[in-house]
């Protein structure tokens, strides 16, 4: 499989994942986000993964703290590591 553009957005207390500008899923839990990663075979060593600026300002999207969206994404990638 070739390298894909994967984007993570903070949205309504959750994370939206898009692959090549197509919505792959949304989740408000680490487990759910991990399932999106697995179902779409999203991998840091192959795909070009980026976070939108709304992830940096996650409190504006309902997260308790700005760092919480990044923490959720990192935890989802490390879920079974």
N, C-alpha and C positions, 0 to 999 in steps of 0.2 A: 504494500500500500504506500502511496506517496504522501509526502508531507502535506498536512492540511492546516488551514487557519482556523484556530479555535478561540472563541472569545467568551469571557465570563463577565456577566453584568450582575450588579446588585439590583434587586427588583422586589418590592413589596415583602420585605423580610426574608427573602430567599435569593437563590442564585439561578440566573438564566444562562444556559449554555447554547451557543450557536457554533455550527461547523460550516465554514464556507458560506456564511450569511443565512443559513437555514437553521431554524430553531430545533435543537436536539432534545431540549427538556428544561424543566424548572423544578427546583426542590428547595424546601426550607429545612432539610435535615442533612447531616453529613452522610448518613446511610443512603438516602435517596440520591444525593449528588454522586456518591460513589457508584451507584447503579447506573446512572447516566454515563459516567466515564467508562464503565465496563461494557455496557450495551453498545456503545459507539466506538469501542476500542481506542479511546483517547489516551495517548501516552506522551509524557514529557520528553522522552528520548527521541521521539519521531515527529510529533506534531508541533506546530508553532502556536503556543498558548499565550494569550494575552488577557489582561484584565482591563476593563474599561475604567475610566476615572470614577465612575459611581461606586466601584468597589473600594476605592480610597476614601470615599465620603459616605460609607455605608449607613451611618446614622441618619442620613437624609432619606434613606430607603427603608427605615424602620428597624435597623439593627441597633442594639443597645450601645455599641461603640464602633467607631470607624474601623478598627482593626478586626472586628468579628467576621466580616465577609472573607478577608484574606485567610483568616484562621480556618474558616469552614472549608474553603477550597483546598488549602494545604492538608487538612485532616482527611478530606475525601481521597486525595491522591495517596495518602499514607495509610488508608483504612486497613488494608491487609498486608502492609509492608512488614 
